[in-house]
Amino acid sequence: MAETTLPSVRGLEKLLIFSLLLASASVTGGLVGFMLGVILILLPDASGGSTLIVGLLGAAIIADLSNLVAGKPQPFTLGRQVPREWRDLLNPRLVAGLYGARLGVGPLTILSTWMWWAGSLAAATLGVWTSVLFGSLFAAARVVSMALVAGRADHASHEQVFGQLRRVRKPTWGGLNLVAGLGCLALVLGACTGGGNGSEAGDAQVTTTSFLQATSKATVSPNTSSSSVSQEAPSVTALPNPEIQSSVIGAIPLNDPDIPNPDPLEADDLAGSLVAEVAQFSRIDQPEADRFLDLEAASASQPDPTEEGPLLETRGFRGGWTRAFRNDTQDVIVATVYDFANESEAAYYREDGLITLGGFGAEFFEVPQLPEARGFRTESSDGIGPIVTWGLTFTQENQWYLIYLLGDPQTATVEVLVQAVSEQYQHLGIDTGTD
């Protein structure tokens, strides 16, 4: 309570005691947040989403309102402050440190809201440092609120101050819960409507999903004869599945110290390395369809981020960019660039990807007018109709590029993809060897 931690001291001594109280509470609050965050990392499938977070906060709001009206359920708490005797037996600075340490752990004193439990769990699902921040801020808010009440009590009787607090307790908590409830409602509505509606929402999702992830969720029905490729696209030549080369690729040393590593590209340079326009296509005007990719985002775009992340780190991934385009028939082109430590790592990553694509049943080809590019093709189903994917991947120095076309087999043809990749070649100044 206030008289225990902020006794009748004045000036710098009072400021020092308040600072100790605030610091110790913030530290222990942060430590609890850190432990919760680490525990949830160790638990399988414990990552949070908007639904879980809104659910936790909504449950806390309902419990708080019920507690105000009916007196239960009351938050799990020790329900006691520090002993008043501490003030008489211990140095005021030590008392401030000890009491602050207990205040930082919500349930170890008197906790009047379920929000500590809900907020701590919700923050922990978002990551360790988010959990640490929430724990520290909650503790700091408790200390500041207590100090404000103690300040008023210095100029009026305790009975008068706490009598006023008891009178405004219910309407104040009710108002705060109403604000929190409206915030949760806004999050729910945003989750329901944020993706748009109709076919545009589905198309936007396609643009931000990697080819591997899209095909891993579909029923792949690849063409197995090379003649089928030649009939649809006479300008391409079928190639054997690169999986037969995996033993050779696996023997290539990683991070060769004899190969120079250029400086990493800035985000603007990565964005500038991709074509800004594609003939007959328009850029999709959504942040997710034209964005920077850090290691986490690049890993999350794959079917198994736990495998992709270490692979990218091993290859010296330093950042990427993805950009999507759509035409009038709703076919989508996605262009992606990754910046690696050196040109060898970029080339090895391309081969890694081709081997993985082979596992999805992809058919491979090359295009004579696009030297160094390796192509792949799959057919899949989205439950409504067939979808074809044509892709071409190549490297330029220490950058890896992937351009793929996804859409209706009648309109999404290899010629459309070749035109887009030709424009990317021209943008990079790569000589195609043709006039």
C-alpha positions as CSV (number, residue, x, y, z in Angstrom):
1,M,0.0,0.0,0.0
2,A,1.0,3.6,-0.5
3,E,2.0,4.4,3.0
4,T,4.3,1.4,3.1
5,T,6.3,2.2,0.1
6,L,6.0,6.0,0.0
7,P,6.4,7.1,3.6
8,S,6.6,10.7,4.7
9,V,9.7,11.6,2.8
10,R,10.2,14.7,0.7
11,G,12.4,16.0,-2.1
12,L,15.0,13.8,-3.8
13,E,14.5,11.0,-1.3
14,K,10.9,10.6,-2.4
15,L,11.9,10.7,-6.0
16,L,14.6,8.0,-5.4
17,I,12.1,5.7,-3.6
18,F,9.6,6.1,-6.4
19,S,12.4,5.4,-9.0
20,L,13.4,2.2,-7.1
21,L,9.7,1.1,-6.9
22,L,9.2,1.7,-10.6
23,A,12.5,0.0,-11.6
24,S,12.1,-3.1,-9.5
25,A,8.5,-3.6,-10.7
26,S,9.4,-3.1,-14.3
27,V,12.3,-5.6,-14.0
28,T,10.3,-8.4,-12.4
29,G,7.4,-7.7,-14.8
30,G,9.7,-8.1,-17.7
31,L,11.3,-11.2,-16.2
32,V,7.8,-12.9,-15.9
33,G,7.1,-11.9,-19.5
34,F,10.4,-13.3,-20.6
35,M,9.7,-16.7,-18.9
36,L,6.2,-16.9,-20.3
37,G,7.5,-16.1,-23.8
38,V,10.2,-18.7,-23.6
39,I,7.7,-21.3,-22.3
40,L,5.4,-20.8,-25.2
41,I,8.3,-21.0,-27.7
42,L,9.1,-24.4,-26.3
43,L,5.5,-25.6,-26.6
44,P,4.5,-27.0,-30.0
45,D,1.9,-25.0,-32.0
46,A,1.7,-22.2,-29.3
47,S,2.1,-19.3,-31.7
48,G,-0.7,-16.7,-31.5
49,G,-3.0,-15.3,-34.0
50,S,-5.6,-12.5,-34.0
51,T,-8.4,-14.9,-33.1
52,L,-6.6,-16.3,-30.0
53,I,-5.6,-12.8,-28.8
54,V,-9.1,-11.4,-29.3
55,G,-10.5,-14.5,-27.5
56,L,-8.2,-14.0,-24.5
57,L,-9.0,-10.3,-24.2
58,G,-12.7,-10.8,-24.7
59,A,-12.8,-13.5,-22.0
60,A,-11.0,-11.1,-19.6
61,I,-13.4,-8.3,-20.4
62,I,-16.4,-10.6,-19.7
63,A,-14.8,-11.9,-16.5
64,D,-14.1,-8.3,-15.3
65,L,-17.6,-7.1,-16.0
66,S,-19.1,-10.1,-14.2
67,N,-16.8,-9.5,-11.2
68,L,-18.0,-5.8,-11.0
69,V,-21.6,-6.8,-11.2
70,A,-21.8,-10.1,-9.3
71,G,-18.5,-10.1,-7.4
72,K,-17.1,-13.1,-9.2
73,P,-15.1,-14.6,-10.8
74,Q,-12.3,-12.8,-9.0
75,P,-8.9,-12.8,-10.6
76,F,-6.4,-15.4,-9.4
77,T,-4.3,-13.4,-6.9
78,L,-2.6,-13.6,-3.6
79,G,-4.9,-10.8,-2.4
80,R,-2.4,-9.2,0.1
81,Q,-0.1,-6.3,0.0
82,V,3.4,-6.3,1.6
83,P,3.4,-6.3,5.5
84,R,3.1,-2.8,7.0
85,E,5.8,-3.9,9.4
86,W,8.4,-3.6,6.6
87,R,8.1,0.1,6.9
88,D,9.2,0.0,10.5
89,L,11.8,-2.7,10.3
90,L,13.5,-2.0,7.0
91,N,15.1,0.9,5.2
92,P,12.5,2.7,3.0
93,R,14.7,2.2,-0.1
94,L,14.8,-1.6,0.5
95,V,11.1,-1.6,1.1
96,A,10.5,0.2,-2.2
97,G,12.7,-2.4,-4.0
98,L,11.0,-5.4,-2.4
99,Y,7.4,-4.1,-2.9
100,G,8.2,-3.1,-6.5
101,A,9.4,-6.6,-7.2
102,R,6.1,-8.0,-6.0
103,L,4.1,-5.4,-7.9
104,G,5.8,-6.5,-11.1
105,V,4.2,-10.0,-10.7
106,G,0.5,-9.1,-10.9
107,P,-1.0,-11.9,-8.8
108,L,1.6,-11.5,-5.9
109,T,-0.3,-8.6,-4.5
110,I,-3.9,-7.4,-5.0
111,L,-4.9,-7.8,-8.6
112,S,-8.3,-6.3,-9.5
113,T,-8.5,-7.3,-13.2
114,W,-8.2,-10.4,-15.4
115,M,-6.4,-8.3,-18.0
116,W,-3.0,-9.2,-16.5
117,W,-3.6,-12.9,-17.1
118,A,-5.1,-12.4,-20.6
119,G,-2.6,-9.8,-21.7
120,S,0.3,-11.8,-20.4
121,L,-0.7,-14.9,-22.3
122,A,-1.7,-13.0,-25.5
123,A,1.7,-11.1,-25.5
124,A,3.6,-14.3,-24.9
125,T,2.0,-15.9,-28.0
126,L,3.4,-12.9,-30.1
127,G,7.0,-13.5,-29.0
128,V,9.4,-13.2,-26.1
129,W,10.2,-9.5,-26.4
130,T,6.5,-8.6,-26.8
131,S,5.9,-10.5,-23.6
132,V,8.7,-8.7,-21.8
133,L,7.4,-5.3,-23.0
134,F,3.8,-6.1,-21.8
135,G,5.0,-7.3,-18.4
136,S,7.2,-4.2,-17.8
137,L,4.5,-1.8,-19.0
138,F,1.8,-3.3,-16.9
139,A,4.0,-3.2,-13.8
140,A,5.0,0.4,-14.5
141,A,1.3,1.4,-15.0
142,R,0.5,-0.1,-11.5
143,V,3.3,1.9,-9.9
144,V,2.4,5.2,-11.5
145,S,-1.3,4.7,-10.6
146,M,-0.3,4.0,-7.0
147,A,2.0,7.0,-6.9
148,L,-0.8,9.3,-8.1
149,V,-3.1,8.0,-5.4
150,A,-0.4,8.5,-2.8
151,G,0.2,12.0,-4.0
152,R,-3.4,12.9,-3.5
153,A,-3.4,11.2,-0.1
154,D,-0.5,13.5,0.9
155,H,-2.9,16.5,0.7
156,A,-6.1,14.9,2.0
157,S,-7.1,12.2,4.4
158,H,-6.7,8.6,3.4
159,E,-10.4,7.9,4.2
160,Q,-11.5,10.7,1.9
161,V,-9.3,9.6,-1.0
162,F,-10.0,5.9,-0.9
163,G,-13.7,6.6,-0.3
164,Q,-13.7,8.5,-3.6
165,L,-11.9,5.7,-5.3
166,R,-14.4,3.1,-4.2
167,R,-17.2,5.3,-5.5
168,V,-15.7,5.6,-9.0
169,R,-14.3,2.1,-9.2
170,K,-17.2,0.4,-10.9
171,P,-17.9,3.1,-13.5
172,T,-14.2,3.5,-14.2
173,W,-13.6,-0.2,-14.7
174,G,-16.8,-0.5,-16.7
175,G,-15.7,2.3,-19.0
176,L,-12.2,0.8,-19.5
177,N,-13.7,-2.6,-20.3
178,L,-16.1,-0.9,-22.8
179,V,-13.1,0.7,-24.6
180,A,-11.3,-2.6,-24.6
181,G,-14.4,-4.4,-25.9
182,L,-14.7,-1.9,-28.7
183,G,-11.1,-2.5,-29.6
184,C,-11.6,-6.3,-29.7
185,L,-14.7,-5.8,-31.9
186,A,-12.6,-3.6,-34.3
187,L,-10.0,-6.4,-34.5
188,V,-12.6,-9.0,-35.2
189,L,-14.2,-6.9,-37.9
190,G,-10.8,-6.2,-39.4
191,A,-10.0,-9.9,-39.5
192,C,-13.3,-10.6,-41.2
193,T,-13.1,-7.8,-43.8
194,G,-9.5,-7.0,-44.1
195,G,-8.9,-9.4,-46.9
196,G,-11.5,-7.8,-49.2
197,N,-14.3,-9.8,-50.8
198,G,-15.1,-11.9,-53.8
199,S,-12.4,-13.1,-56.1
200,E,-10.1,-10.2,-55.4
201,A,-9.4,-11.5,-51.9
202,G,-8.5,-14.9,-53.2
203,D,-6.3,-13.5,-55.9
204,A,-4.5,-11.3,-53.4
205,Q,-3.7,-14.3,-51.3
206,V,-2.3,-16.1,-54.3
207,T,0.2,-13.3,-54.9
208,T,1.6,-13.5,-51.4
209,T,1.9,-17.3,-51.4
210,S,5.0,-18.9,-52.8
211,F,4.7,-21.5,-55.6
212,L,5.9,-24.2,-53.3
213,Q,3.3,-23.5,-50.7
214,A,0.5,-23.2,-53.3
215,T,1.3,-26.5,-54.9
216,S,1.9,-28.3,-51.6
217,K,-1.8,-27.6,-50.7
218,A,-3.1,-28.7,-54.1
219,T,-3.4,-32.1,-55.8
220,V,-0.5,-32.0,-58.3
221,S,-1.1,-33.7,-61.6
222,P,2.1,-33.1,-63.6
223,N,2.5,-34.0,-67.2
224,T,5.0,-36.8,-67.5
225,S,5.8,-36.8,-71.2
226,S,8.1,-34.2,-72.7
227,S,5.9,-34.0,-75.8
228,S,3.2,-32.4,-73.8
229,V,5.5,-29.5,-73.1
230,S,6.6,-29.2,-76.6
231,Q,3.0,-29.1,-77.9
232,E,1.9,-26.3,-75.5
233,A,5.1,-24.3,-76.0
234,P,7.2,-25.2,-79.0
235,S,9.9,-22.8,-78.0
236,V,10.8,-24.7,-74.8
237,T,12.9,-27.9,-74.4
238,A,12.1,-30.5,-71.8
239,L,14.9,-31.3,-69.3
240,P,15.4,-34.3,-67.0
241,N,14.3,-34.0,-63.3
242,P,17.2,-32.3,-61.5
243,E,16.8,-34.7,-58.6
244,I,19.3,-37.0,-60.2
245,Q,21.9,-34.4,-59.6
246,S,21.3,-34.1,-55.9
247,S,24.3,-36.1,-54.9
248,V,26.6,-33.8,-56.8
249,I,24.9,-30.7,-55.4
250,G,25.1,-32.0,-51.9
251,A,28.8,-32.4,-52.2
252,I,29.4,-28.7,-53.0
253,P,31.0,-27.0,-50.1
254,L,28.9,-24.2,-48.5
255,N,30.2,-20.7,-47.8
256,D,33.4,-21.1,-49.8
257,P,35.9,-18.6,-48.2
258,D,37.7,-18.2,-51.5
259,I,34.6,-16.6,-53.2
260,P,34.3,-12.8,-52.5
261,N,31.1,-11.6,-50.8
262,P,29.7,-8.3,-52.1
263,D,28.1,-5.8,-49.8
264,P,24.4,-6.6,-49.0
265,L,21.8,-4.8,-51.1
266,E,19.6,-2.2,-49.5
267,A,15.8,-2.8,-49.6
268,D,15.4,0.0,-52.3
269,D,18.0,-1.7,-54.4
270,L,16.3,-5.1,-54.1
271,A,13.0,-3.5,-55.1
272,G,14.7,-1.7,-58.0
273,S,16.2,-4.9,-59.3
274,L,12.7,-6.3,-60.2
275,V,10.7,-5.1,-63.2
276,A,8.2,-2.3,-62.3
277,E,5.9,-3.2,-65.2
278,V,4.9,-6.3,-67.1
279,A,3.2,-6.1,-70.5
280,Q,-0.6,-6.8,-70.3
281,F,-0.4,-7.0,-66.5
282,S,-0.9,-4.4,-63.7
283,R,0.8,-4.3,-60.4
284,I,-1.4,-5.4,-57.5
285,D,-1.9,-2.3,-55.3
286,Q,-1.6,-4.0,-51.9
287,P,1.3,-3.8,-49.4
288,E,1.6,-7.6,-49.2
289,A,2.0,-7.8,-53.0
290,D,5.0,-5.6,-53.2
291,R,7.3,-5.9,-50.1
292,F,10.6,-6.6,-48.5
293,L,11.4,-10.1,-47.3
294,D,13.5,-10.6,-44.3
295,L,14.6,-14.1,-43.2
296,E,11.4,-14.7,-41.3
297,A,9.1,-13.6,-44.1
298,A,11.1,-15.6,-46.7
299,S,11.0,-18.7,-44.5
300,A,7.2,-18.3,-43.8
301,S,6.4,-18.3,-47.5
302,Q,7.5,-22.0,-47.8
303,P,5.6,-25.1,-46.8
304,D,8.0,-25.9,-44.0
305,P,9.6,-22.7,-42.5
306,T,11.6,-24.7,-40.0
307,E,13.6,-26.2,-42.9
308,E,13.6,-23.2,-45.1
309,G,15.0,-20.8,-42.5
310,P,18.2,-22.8,-41.7
311,L,18.7,-23.4,-45.5
312,L,18.5,-19.7,-46.2
313,E,20.9,-18.9,-43.3
314,T,23.3,-21.5,-44.6
315,R,23.3,-20.0,-48.0
316,G,23.9,-16.6,-46.7
317,F,20.5,-15.0,-47.3
318,R,20.6,-11.3,-46.7
319,G,17.2,-10.0,-47.8
320,G,14.7,-10.2,-50.7
321,W,11.8,-8.5,-52.4
322,T,8.6,-9.9,-54.0
323,R,6.2,-8.1,-56.4
324,A,3.0,-9.3,-58.0
325,F,1.0,-8.5,-61.1
326,R,-2.4,-9.5,-62.4
327,N,-4.1,-9.3,-65.8
328,D,-7.7,-9.0,-66.9
329,T,-8.2,-12.8,-66.9
330,Q,-7.0,-12.9,-63.3
331,D,-3.7,-14.7,-64.1
332,V,-1.0,-13.7,-61.7
333,I,2.7,-13.2,-62.2
334,V,5.0,-13.0,-59.1
335,A,8.6,-11.8,-59.4
336,T,11.0,-12.5,-56.4
337,V,14.6,-11.7,-55.8
338,Y,16.8,-13.0,-53.0
339,D,20.2,-11.5,-52.1
340,F,22.8,-14.1,-51.0
341,A,26.3,-13.8,-49.7
342,N,27.9,-14.6,-53.1
343,E,27.1,-15.9,-56.5
344,S,27.9,-19.5,-55.7
345,E,25.4,-19.5,-52.8
346,A,22.7,-18.0,-55.1
347,A,23.4,-20.8,-57.7
348,Y,23.3,-23.5,-55.1
349,Y,20.0,-22.2,-53.7
350,R,18.5,-22.3,-57.2
351,E,19.5,-26.0,-57.4
352,D,18.1,-26.7,-54.0
353,G,14.8,-25.2,-55.1
354,L,14.7,-27.2,-58.3
355,I,15.3,-30.5,-56.4
356,T,12.4,-29.6,-54.1
357,L,10.2,-28.7,-57.0
358,G,10.9,-32.1,-58.5
359,G,9.5,-33.6,-55.3
360,F,6.2,-31.8,-56.0
361,G,6.0,-33.5,-59.4
362,A,7.2,-30.5,-61.4
363,E,8.2,-30.9,-65.1
364,F,11.4,-29.0,-66.2
365,F,12.3,-27.2,-69.3
366,E,14.7,-24.5,-70.7
367,V,14.1,-21.6,-73.1
368,P,16.9,-21.1,-75.7
369,Q,16.3,-17.3,-75.8
370,L,16.8,-17.0,-72.0
371,P,20.2,-18.4,-71.3
372,E,20.9,-19.7,-67.7
373,A,17.2,-19.8,-66.9
374,R,15.7,-23.1,-65.7
375,G,11.9,-23.6,-66.1
376,F,9.3,-25.7,-64.3
377,R,5.6,-26.5,-64.8
378,T,2.9,-28.1,-62.7
379,E,-0.8,-28.5,-62.9
380,S,-3.0,-28.4,-59.8
381,S,-6.6,-27.9,-58.7
382,D,-8.1,-25.3,-56.4
383,G,-11.4,-27.2,-56.0
384,I,-13.0,-25.1,-58.7
385,G,-10.9,-25.9,-61.8
386,P,-7.4,-26.6,-63.0
387,I,-4.5,-24.2,-62.3
388,V,-1.3,-24.2,-64.2
389,T,2.0,-22.8,-63.0
390,W,4.8,-21.9,-65.3
391,G,8.0,-20.6,-63.6
392,L,11.6,-19.6,-64.6
393,T,14.4,-19.2,-62.2
394,F,17.9,-17.8,-62.8
395,T,20.8,-16.1,-61.0
396,Q,22.6,-12.8,-61.7
397,E,25.8,-12.5,-59.7
398,N,24.8,-13.1,-56.1
399,Q,21.0,-12.6,-56.6
400,W,18.5,-15.4,-57.2
401,Y,15.4,-14.6,-59.2
402,L,12.1,-16.5,-59.6
403,I,9.4,-15.4,-61.9
404,Y,6.3,-17.5,-62.1
405,L,2.9,-17.3,-63.7
406,L,-0.2,-18.8,-62.1
407,G,-3.7,-19.1,-63.7
408,D,-6.1,-20.7,-66.0
409,P,-4.4,-23.2,-68.4
410,Q,-6.2,-21.6,-71.3
411,T,-4.7,-18.1,-70.7
412,A,-1.6,-18.7,-68.5
413,T,0.8,-20.0,-71.1
414,V,4.5,-20.3,-71.2
415,E,4.7,-17.6,-73.9
416,V,3.3,-15.1,-71.4
417,L,5.9,-16.1,-68.8
418,V,8.7,-16.0,-71.3
419,Q,7.7,-12.4,-72.2
420,A,7.7,-11.4,-68.6
421,V,11.1,-13.0,-67.9
422,S,12.5,-11.4,-71.1
423,E,11.5,-8.0,-69.7
424,Q,13.3,-8.9,-66.4
425,Y,16.4,-9.8,-68.4
426,Q,16.3,-6.5,-70.2
427,H,15.7,-4.7,-66.9
428,L,18.9,-6.3,-65.5
429,G,20.8,-5.7,-68.7
430,I,21.4,-9.5,-69.3
431,D,22.3,-10.3,-72.9
432,T,19.8,-12.8,-74.4
433,G,21.9,-13.4,-77.4
434,T,19.1,-12.5,-79.7
435,D,18.4,-9.4,-81.8
